[in-house]
């Protein structure tokens, strides 16, 4: 594939993703057709099918994009640190800001109603990073993987609460609340060098 073909492919996929997200603000996924999405993206059904098998595959690709970006923002919370306190609310801030800036998409992901399993995808991407790049600064009687899952899936509930409250609290307030909760579970974490 040449660079021009690659750029054209990416541009078409971006247009299809944008079209689906815009249309999902008006209709449920099951009420949309591929024709509607393709027309909104200013392409045809054949073009759609050359990139995605159906609307669910397109939405899954959108979720993958946002979850990959989420990992980047999660990592920003401890970038350039050797260790951090569980009470450090600033390490959560990039994550909350990214979710706040993308409320619509993360509402779809975290509610898990449109794509079954999307909540698990959200948690698993955070578990994967925290289990390979972080470790506790103190000994614990609980196995680290169990604590990691407990904290991550508990955080899912915390994000669900934020969505149900219509993102009423600012990312700063939510980061502070999550830091408070996590400070009851562990004191500090150490960033593992790659």
N, C-alpha and C positions, 0 to 999 in steps of 0.2 A: 504494500500500500504506500503510495507517495504521500509526501507531507500535505499536499493540497487535498487529497482524498481523506486523509486523517483529520484535517481541520474541518472539512465539510461534514464528515461523520460526527465529530464532536459538536459542531454547530447544530446539526439536525437533532441530535439527541438532547441537546440543551433546550431547543425549541419545543420538543415533545414533552420534556419534563416540566417546563414552564407552563405549557398548555394544560397538562393534567392538573397541576396544582391550582391553577386559576379556575378551572372548571369544577374542581372538588370544593371550592368555596361556595358554589351554587347548587351542586347536585351530589348525591351519594355515588360512590364508585360503580355500584351495580346498575345505576341509572344512566351511566355514560356509555357511549359507543366509541369504538375505535375511529369511526368516521368523524365524530364530533371533535375528538382530540386532534386528529390529523388535520382537519380543516382549520381549527384554531391555531395550529402550529404552521399553517400555510404549506402543508405537504399532502400527500395522498396516502391511501391505505397501504399500497405496495411499499412505499417508503417506510411507513410505520412497521410493517412486518419484516422489513429487512434489518430492523434494529431490535424489535421486541416481539415475543410470541403473543402477548395479550396485555391488557391494562394492568393486571396484577404484576407482571414482570417489569413493566415500566415503573410502577409505584415502588416495587422492591429495589430497583436501581436508584430511585430517588432517595429512599431510606438509606441505602448503602452509602451514597454520597454524603448525606448529612451525618451519618454515624462515623464515617471516616474523619470528617471535619471535627466532630465532637471529640474524638480521640486527640486530635491536635490541640484543641482547647483544654482538654483535661491535662495534657502534658504541660501546657503553659503554666499551670498552677504550681508546678514544682521545678520548672526549668531553671537552671543555674543555681539550684540549691543542693546541698549535700544531705541535709535533713530538715525536717520542719515539724513544728508542734501541731498537734491535732486541733489546738485552739486557734491556729492561724487561719482566719476567715478568708484572707486574700488568696489562698491557694484554691479555693472553690469559686472565686469570682469569675474567672474566664469561662468556666463551664456554665454558670448561671447566666452570664451575659449572652453567650452563644444561644442558649435555649430561649432566652427572652427575645432575642433578635429574630428568632425563627419559631415563634409561638405556634403558628398554624401547623407546620410540619411536625414539630415535637408533640403537639396535641394528638395528631394522627398516630405517631409512633407509640407514644406512651399509653394512650387509651387502649391500643391493641385491638380495636374493633374492625379496622379496615383490612389490615394484614395480620392474621393470627400469628402470634409468636414475635411480633415486633418489640414487645416489652422485653422479652428474653434477649433479643438481639442487642437492645440498648444496654442491658445489664452485662451481657457477656463481653461486649467490647470494652467496657470499663474493668471488668474482672480480669480480662486478659492482660491489659496494660498494668493494672496495679499488682497483679501476681508475678509479673516478670520484671517490673521496673522499680518496685517499692518493697520494703520489708519493715517490720516493726523495730523500733528502737529499744524495746524491752521484751523480756520473756513473758509468755502467757501460757495459761493452762489449756487454752483452746487452740486447736490446730489452726494455723494461719489461713489455709484455704477456706475453712468453715467461717472464720471471722470475716474474711474477704467477701464471701457470698452474703453473709448476714448484713454487712455494712452496705454492700452494693444494692441488694434487693430492698433493704430498708430505705435507701436513698431513692429508689424508684417510687416507693410510697410517698416520700417527701415531695418528689416532683409531681406526682399525681395530685397531692393536696394543693400544690401551687396552681396547677391547671384548673382544678375545681374552684379555686378562689379567683379565677380569671386573671392570674398573674398580678394580683392586687399589690403584693409586696415587691419592692425593687430587688434586683439581683443582689445588691449589697446586703439587704436585710435577710434574704434567704441564705446567703453564704454565711452570715453570722449565726443564724439559727442552726444550720447544718454543722458548723464547727462546734457549736455548743453540744449538740447531740453526740458527735463523734468523740469529743473530748471525754465523754463518759465511758467510752469503749477502749481507747488507747491514748497514750501520752504523746508519742512522736513516731514518725516514720523516717526511714533512711532511703535515699534515692540510690538505687543500685546502678553502678557504672556499667555502661555497655561495652 
